[in-house]
Structures are given as structure tokens and as C-alpha cells.
Amino acid sequence: MNQQTHSPQRGQASNPSAGGWAQLSEVSFVELIGQVFRRKLLMFMVFIVIFGGAMAGVMTLKKYYTAKGKVLVQFGEEYIYNPIAGNAGQSASFTADQMIQAEVGFITAVELKQRVLAKIGLRQMYPKLARKLDEDPAEREIIIGTALHEMGKDLGAYTAPNQPLVYVTFRSYYPQVARDVLRAFLDEYQTYRREILLGDAGAGFEGERESSEEALRAVNKELERFLVRNGIGDFEAERTAMGNSIAVLREELLTAEARRREIESALSVINARLAQTPKVVEQFTDDTSSGQLAALKLEREQLLAKYLPQSSPVKEIDARITRMESYLKSTGNTNTGTKRTGVNKLYQDVQTSKLTYEAEQQSNVAKISILKSQIAKINASQRRFQNLFPKFQRLQSRATIMEKNYVQFAAREQELKTRRNIAQQKSNNIRVIERPTVPVKGKSMKRPAAILAFLVAMFSALCAGLYAAILSIVRSPARMGAALAPVPEKPAAPAQRPRTRPAPPPAAHVPPSFPYIQTTEAPPAYPPQSPVPSREAELPVLGHIATRRSS
């Protein structure tokens, strides 16, 4: 019976077309494990490469910090249906769970995330996305969308059964950023929910205010273009300044003309005085005759001390004195000495005054000419302003009307908003009972990632060793040759005692998976002349598995 069962397998193993893959079904599990264990160096290298690369990535993981906050949610007036017509509370009100879930929806709303992102700033929350935005501003929408998506992953809002509390968390790699962002979320959340639930009481006035503001902006733009086109900065200021300037210039012109007449009168008087004043006058006369006469008389007195009056020296000096006195009497007591003349100082003073008045007259004439030119220019500008004034007045009137409308609607809108804010302050059903603080203890994914990397590396190394073992079994030349070689004869093995627990033979149409299933029963004893062929060359076993079975 065993002989018949083994005969199809011999035929299959000896079939050349089956190749090495036919021998794989005959390999035992122990042999397969031994073949895999032989590749421990390969598995170790694969493990080191995969685990080392994974750990290199794991070490780059940063520690993130989670800020926490709590919000107390209670029933409020905003959850009661209040129609425009009819009594409030006619329809069904919200349940506690619905109210809490609505508050969670407000916290996780995209609009709220956008407000927080605009308040905190992309550079502070996600520096990498901010640098990417600086490098490529055209991808702004995609980058902002990515930032909102990351905020959705970092933001958490949780509730507990039968508790009117909402637990809000936000995680970040920076503890202060986590605290600031979560605080911004809670602040903007309270404002956002009021806008949604309470509505905008001044929506109509806001629309009118915006339309008035837009109309005012358009009129101001048109007025600005009108002024720029005509080279005017401030129409009214320049117009007033021109009026003041022309008044001052005309006053100065009148003063200059009066001064011109004064100068002309002064010059006429000076010219007349110059005609009467001599240019040269006698300054002094050098006359020594009187001195000489006195000297002669003194000399006579000296001679009388020595001589008598009838002496000849005395008579001689008397004769000289007589001649000198006769000469002086003949000249009529006029200055007969050397005379010195010079320029008349009075004439010089008058001449200097004349030159001064002439210079002032010339400057005054130039001043009058300039003043007349300036007055003519200002008159021309005034005429141009008078021509532009009707259009400016129309634009200015429109701007004034639009400004009054804008102020009126803005005031009424602000009044309604103030009333709404007062009403909101009375509704304190939403309270932040725990403000977020700076988290001091962070969490990191290094340990779970390292464990996962270790398991993946171990599995990959085991798969590599198993794959290499299977290829070595399939592609082994010795095993291929043994499959095609004839079966040698061996002496009959001694009879063995059958096992106490024989295994049933496999079905004829199902090939056995492992050879040890076929050898559960002891082989029958054959006569010496008909030895049973050994299947040692047939079985792809490690260390002659068949021999170990027979021993």
C-alpha cells in the first residue's frame, strides 16, 4: 500500500518538467527554518538598513505640546426660537446634547479657523508654510487651505456624556504658540457664536452705510481727479489764499507808488539845492605878515637895549617897520597869505542823498513792476478758479451729502450694535471656566514610531531571509540533479515495529505537503532480492532527513 502511494511521487519528482519548484512541496518546516536561519547575516543587514533608516526619520520627530481649556455650556436665550411675528418659543427647543454639539461645531468651524489664523499669523503658527508662501505667493490659496487643514488636525473639541462641558485642546511644537492659539480660538469663538446665533441687528443700516461709503468714495475719487487735472491741492484754501495774497499785493503796490512819488519830490528839491551849493570852498589862508611885523617890533625893542634911538641899527629897523605897516595898510587888512580850497561837505551830503534816492527809485520801480505782474497772475488764477468753481461746488455738494448720509447710517448702525452688545453681556450662558496656560510637558511619537520601525524591520528581514531560502532551494543544482537522477538500490531495511498512532494515508488525488506525513507507518519488510529503493536522493532535506527517520 505504501509502495503504491509513493510511486506517483517518484514519477512526479523524476519528471524533468517539474523543476525545482516541485521539490519545494517536499521540504519540511524544520528544514525551511534551518535554511532561513542560515541567512541570518542577510536578515541582519536588511534589519540594520531598514531600522537604521527608520530611526533616522524617527529622531527628527519633534515633541508637541497640548494646551487645554474648558467651556461651560448652558441654555441661553439664543437657543429659543424668536420669530419676527408671533410669540417666542412656539417651536421645539434644542436638547442639551444638540446644544453642546452645536457649540462643538462652532469651535471647529472653518470661519473660526480663518479668523484665528489671521489674528495669530501664519508665520507664528506654521513657519514652514509661511516660508513656502514667501517663496511662491501664487499658491496662497492652497497654502492657506493646507494651514486650515493642519489646524483642523491640531484642534480638538470633545464632550463627555451627561456633562455640560466642552474640552478644547490645541497642540503645537511650541508651548506658547499652543496657548496663544487656543486663547484666540476661545475669544473668537465667543464672538463668532454671537454673530451666528444672535444675528446682526444693524444689517440693514450696515448695507446702507456701505453703499453710502462706496458712493462717497466714488465722489471723492472724482473730486480728486478734478483737482489733480487742474493742478489744485485744496480748492477752498487756494482760493482764500489767492484773495488774501492779492489784497496784500495791492496794498504793497499802493505803498510803492506813494514812495515813488515821495522820491521824485525829494530828488527835485535835492537837484535845486545842488544847483545853489558850490562844489569847492576855501578851507583856510596862510598869512605871516602880521607875525613878521610883530617880530620886527620885538627886534627893535631888543636893539634899544643896546643902542640909542638915533643909532643907525635902530633907524634901520624903524624903516622896516614903517614899510611893513604901509604895506599892510595898502592891502586893506585882507588875507594876503597862502590860501587852501577843497570840496564842499554840504555839497557832498546833498550829492549822497541824491544817489540814495535814485537807487531807491530804481528798486521801487522794479518792485512796482513785479507787484503788477504778480497781481496780474493772481487775477488770471482767480478767473480760472471762478470758471472751475461751479463744477467743484457740484462735486463738493455731492460729497457733503454722501458724507452726511454715511455719518447718519454709521451712527444708527453703531447705536444698534451697542444695544446688541448690551444684550449679549446679559446672556452669560457660555463661560470659559478654564483658560489655557503654557503646557510644560510635551508628548512625542518617537517611542511608538521606534517600536513600529523595529517591527517593520524585523518583518522585512524575516521576509528577505525566507525569500532567499526559497530561492536557494528552488535553484539548487544538486537538488535539480537529484530529481533527474535514477534511484539507486539499497539493502532492505530491518523490520520496524509499527507506530502506535499511524496516520491515514493521503488521498490519491492530493499530493502530500510534507514527506513526513507519508512515513507515519513503518515500511513493510521486503525480501532480500527485492530491496526497497531509498528516497534519500529524492527528498530535499537538510542532513539526510530520511536517514534520521530510519534510525
SVG drawing of the C-alpha trace seen along z (x, -y; Angstrom):
<svg xmlns="http://www.w3.org/2000/svg" viewBox="-48 -210 122 222">
<polyline fill="none" stroke="black" stroke-width="0.4" points="0.0,0.0 2.8,-2.4 4.6,-1.3 1.6,-2.3 1.3,-5.6 4.9,-6.6 5.0,-5.6 3.2,-8.7 5.5,-11.0 8.6,-9.3 7.1,-9.8 6.4,-13.4 9.8,-14.1 11.6,-12.4 9.7,-14.5 12.1,-16.9 9.4,-19.5 8.5,-20.0 11.9,-21.6 12.9,-22.9 9.5,-24.2 8.2,-20.6 10.8,-19.9 9.6,-22.8 6.5,-20.9 8.7,-18.1 10.7,-20.4 10.0,-20.1 9.2,-23.0 12.2,-22.4 14.4,-22.3 12.9,-25.5 13.5,-27.2 17.1,-25.9 17.6,-27.4 16.2,-30.7 18.5,-30.7 21.4,-30.2 20.7,-33.6 20.9,-35.4 23.7,-37.7 21.4,-38.8 18.5,-39.3 20.7,-41.2 21.9,-43.5 18.3,-44.1 17.2,-44.7 20.0,-47.2 19.3,-49.1 15.6,-49.4 15.7,-50.0 18.5,-52.5 16.8,-54.5 13.5,-54.4 15.2,-55.5 16.9,-58.4 13.5,-59.6 12.1,-58.9 14.8,-61.1 13.6,-64.0 10.2,-63.9 9.6,-66.8 7.9,-67.0 4.5,-68.7 2.7,-70.5 -1.0,-70.4 -2.8,-73.4 -6.2,-72.7 -9.3,-74.6 -12.9,-74.1 -16.1,-75.8 -19.3,-75.6 -22.4,-75.4 -25.8,-76.3 -29.2,-77.1 -29.4,-80.6 -31.8,-83.0 -30.2,-82.4 -31.4,-78.8 -35.0,-79.8 -36.9,-80.4 -37.9,-84.0 -39.8,-84.8 -40.5,-88.2 -44.2,-87.7 -45.7,-85.7 -44.7,-84.6 -41.2,-83.3 -40.7,-79.6 -43.6,-78.3 -41.5,-75.7 -39.5,-72.9 -36.3,-73.9 -32.9,-72.3 -31.9,-69.4 -28.8,-69.6 -26.8,-67.2 -27.8,-69.2 -26.8,-72.4 -23.4,-71.0 -22.8,-69.5 -23.7,-72.9 -21.1,-74.6 -18.5,-72.0 -19.5,-72.8 -18.9,-76.5 -15.4,-75.7 -14.4,-73.6 -15.9,-75.9 -13.6,-76.9 -14.6,-80.5 -13.4,-80.5 -10.1,-78.9 -9.6,-81.6 -10.2,-84.3 -7.6,-82.7 -5.1,-82.3 -5.5,-86.0 -5.2,-87.0 -2.1,-84.9 -0.4,-84.8 0.7,-82.0 4.4,-82.7 3.9,-82.1 1.7,-79.0 3.3,-77.2 6.7,-78.7 7.3,-76.2 4.1,-77.1 4.9,-80.8 8.3,-80.3 6.6,-78.4 4.2,-81.3 7.1,-83.8 8.7,-81.7 5.6,-81.2 2.9,-83.8 0.8,-82.5 0.0,-79.4 -1.5,-81.4 -5.0,-79.8 -3.5,-76.3 -1.1,-77.1 -3.9,-78.7 -6.1,-75.7 -3.2,-73.5 -2.8,-75.6 -6.6,-75.3 -6.4,-71.5 -3.4,-71.4 -5.4,-73.5 -8.2,-71.0 -5.9,-68.2 -4.2,-70.1 -7.5,-71.4 -9.6,-69.1 -13.1,-69.6 -14.5,-66.8 -17.6,-66.3 -18.4,-63.8 -21.8,-62.2 -24.1,-64.0 -21.7,-66.9 -22.3,-70.5 -18.6,-70.9 -16.7,-71.1 -13.0,-70.2 -10.9,-72.2 -7.3,-71.4 -4.7,-72.6 -1.3,-71.1 1.8,-72.7 5.5,-72.2 5.9,-75.4 4.1,-75.7 3.5,-79.4 2.0,-79.1 -0.3,-76.4 -1.5,-78.6 -1.9,-81.7 -3.8,-79.9 -6.2,-78.2 -6.9,-81.5 -7.5,-83.1 -9.9,-80.2 -11.8,-80.7 -12.0,-84.5 -13.0,-84.4 -15.4,-81.5 -17.5,-83.6 -17.7,-86.5 -18.4,-84.1 -21.2,-82.3 -22.9,-85.5 -22.8,-86.7 -24.3,-83.5 -26.9,-82.9 -27.9,-86.5 -27.8,-87.8 -26.9,-91.2 -29.5,-93.7 -28.0,-96.5 -27.7,-94.6 -30.0,-97.0 -28.2,-100.1 -24.9,-98.4 -25.9,-97.9 -26.9,-101.5 -23.8,-102.6 -21.6,-100.6 -23.5,-101.9 -23.1,-105.5 -19.5,-104.9 -19.0,-103.5 -20.8,-106.5 -18.8,-108.9 -15.6,-107.1 -16.5,-107.5 -17.4,-111.2 -14.1,-111.8 -12.2,-110.0 -13.9,-112.1 -13.2,-115.3 -9.6,-114.2 -9.2,-113.6 -10.7,-117.0 -8.3,-118.8 -5.2,-116.9 -6.2,-117.5 -6.4,-121.3 -3.2,-121.3 -5.1,-122.3 -4.4,-120.9 -7.1,-122.4 -9.6,-124.4 -11.1,-126.5 -7.7,-127.0 -6.1,-128.1 -9.0,-130.3 -8.9,-132.0 -5.1,-132.3 -5.3,-134.0 -7.8,-136.5 -5.5,-137.3 -2.5,-137.5 -3.9,-139.9 -5.1,-142.1 -1.6,-142.2 0.0,-142.8 -2.3,-145.6 -1.5,-147.3 2.2,-146.9 1.7,-148.3 -0.1,-151.4 2.7,-151.8 5.4,-151.5 3.7,-154.0 3.4,-156.5 7.0,-156.0 7.9,-156.6 6.2,-160.0 8.0,-160.9 11.3,-160.0 10.6,-162.1 9.7,-165.1 12.8,-164.7 15.0,-164.4 13.6,-167.7 14.4,-169.5 17.9,-168.0 18.6,-168.9 17.7,-172.5 19.9,-172.6 22.8,-171.2 22.5,-174.0 22.9,-176.6 25.6,-174.8 29.2,-175.4 31.2,-172.3 34.6,-173.9 35.0,-176.2 38.1,-178.0 39.2,-176.0 41.9,-178.3 44.6,-181.1 48.3,-181.0 49.2,-184.9 52.6,-185.6 52.8,-189.5 51.4,-190.3 53.8,-187.9 56.7,-189.4 55.7,-193.0 55.5,-191.8 58.9,-190.2 60.4,-193.5 59.0,-195.4 60.4,-192.9 63.7,-193.1 63.6,-197.0 63.0,-196.7 66.0,-194.4 68.1,-196.9 67.1,-199.8 68.6,-197.9 71.9,-198.3 71.7,-201.4 70.3,-204.7 67.2,-205.6 69.3,-207.8 71.7,-205.0 71.7,-203.5 70.5,-199.9 67.5,-201.4 66.8,-203.7 67.1,-200.8 64.6,-198.6 62.3,-201.6 62.4,-202.0 61.5,-198.3 58.6,-198.6 57.3,-201.6 57.4,-199.9 55.6,-196.8 52.9,-198.9 52.5,-200.8 52.1,-197.5 49.5,-196.2 47.5,-199.4 47.6,-199.3 46.1,-195.7 43.1,-196.8 43.5,-194.1 42.7,-191.2 44.3,-187.8 47.2,-188.0 48.9,-184.7 48.7,-181.3 45.1,-180.1 43.8,-176.4 40.5,-175.3 38.6,-171.8 35.3,-170.0 32.2,-171.4 30.9,-168.9 27.4,-170.2 27.6,-169.6 28.8,-166.0 26.0,-165.3 23.4,-166.5 25.0,-164.5 25.0,-161.4 21.3,-161.9 20.6,-162.3 22.3,-159.0 20.5,-157.2 17.1,-158.4 18.0,-157.5 18.9,-153.9 15.7,-153.6 13.8,-155.0 15.2,-152.3 14.4,-149.5 11.0,-150.9 10.3,-150.9 11.3,-147.3 9.2,-146.4 6.2,-148.1 6.7,-146.1 6.9,-142.8 3.9,-143.6 1.8,-144.4 3.0,-141.1 2.0,-139.1 -1.3,-140.8 -2.0,-140.0 -1.1,-136.3 -3.3,-136.1 -6.1,-137.8 -5.8,-135.2 -5.8,-132.3 -8.9,-133.8 -10.6,-133.9 -9.7,-130.3 -11.0,-129.4 -14.2,-131.2 -14.7,-129.1 -13.9,-125.9 -15.9,-126.8 -19.4,-125.6 -18.2,-122.1 -16.2,-122.0 -19.3,-123.1 -21.4,-120.4 -18.9,-117.7 -18.4,-119.2 -22.1,-119.3 -22.5,-115.6 -19.6,-114.7 -21.1,-116.6 -24.5,-114.9 -22.9,-111.5 -20.8,-112.2 -23.9,-113.2 -25.7,-110.0 -22.7,-107.9 -22.4,-109.6 -26.1,-109.1 -26.2,-105.4 -23.0,-104.7 -24.3,-106.4 -27.6,-104.4 -25.7,-101.2 -23.4,-101.8 -26.3,-102.5 -28.0,-99.2 -24.7,-97.4 -24.3,-98.9 -27.8,-97.7 -26.9,-94.3 -23.7,-94.2 -25.5,-95.2 -28.0,-92.4 -25.1,-90.0 -23.4,-90.9 -26.6,-89.9 -26.5,-86.5 -23.7,-84.7 -24.7,-81.1 -21.3,-80.4 -18.4,-80.7 -14.8,-79.7 -14.1,-78.1 -10.5,-77.1 -8.3,-79.4 -5.4,-77.7 -2.0,-78.0 1.5,-77.2 1.9,-73.4 5.1,-72.3 5.0,-68.6 5.1,-67.7 4.4,-64.4 6.4,-62.8 5.8,-60.0 9.4,-58.7 8.7,-55.7 5.6,-54.3 7.4,-55.1 10.6,-53.3 8.5,-50.3 6.8,-50.3 10.1,-50.7 11.5,-47.8 8.6,-45.5 8.7,-46.5 12.4,-46.0 12.1,-42.5 9.3,-41.5 11.2,-42.8 14.3,-40.9 12.4,-37.7 10.7,-38.1 14.1,-38.6 15.6,-35.5 12.6,-33.4 12.7,-34.6 16.4,-33.8 15.9,-30.4 13.1,-29.5 15.3,-30.7 18.2,-28.6 16.0,-25.5 14.4,-26.1 17.6,-26.9 19.9,-24.4 21.8,-22.4 22.4,-19.4 18.7,-19.2 17.8,-19.6 20.2,-16.9 19.0,-14.6 15.5,-15.0 16.5,-13.8 19.0,-11.0 17.9,-7.3 17.0,-5.9 19.8,-3.7 19.0,-0.4 19.7,0.2 19.6,3.3 16.3,3.9 15.9,2.2 15.2,4.3 11.7,4.6 10.5,2.0 7.8,2.1 4.8,0.1 4.0,-3.1 1.2,-3.2 -0.5,-6.1 -0.4,-5.5 -1.5,-8.4 -4.0,-7.7 -2.6,-7.8 -3.3,-11.0 -5.9,-11.0 -4.7,-9.7 -5.6,-12.9 -4.0,-15.2 -0.2,-15.3 1.2,-15.4 2.5,-18.6 5.4,-17.3 7.2,-14.0 6.9,-13.2 3.2,-12.7 3.8,-9.7 6.2,-8.0 3.8,-7.7 3.7,-3.9 6.7,-1.7 7.6,-0.5 7.0,3.2 9.8,5.7 10.8,6.8 12.8,9.9 16.5,9.5 16.2,10.0 13.7,7.1 15.2,4.3 13.1,1.1 14.7,-1.8 15.7,-4.6 14.2,-8.1 17.1,-9.8 18.1,-11.4 14.5,-12.3 13.8,-14.3 15.2,-17.9 16.1,-17.5 18.9,-19.0 21.3,-16.5 19.6,-13.4 16.2,-13.5 15.3,-10.1 18.3,-8.5 17.3,-10.1 13.8,-8.7 15.1,-5.1 17.5,-5.2"/>
</svg>
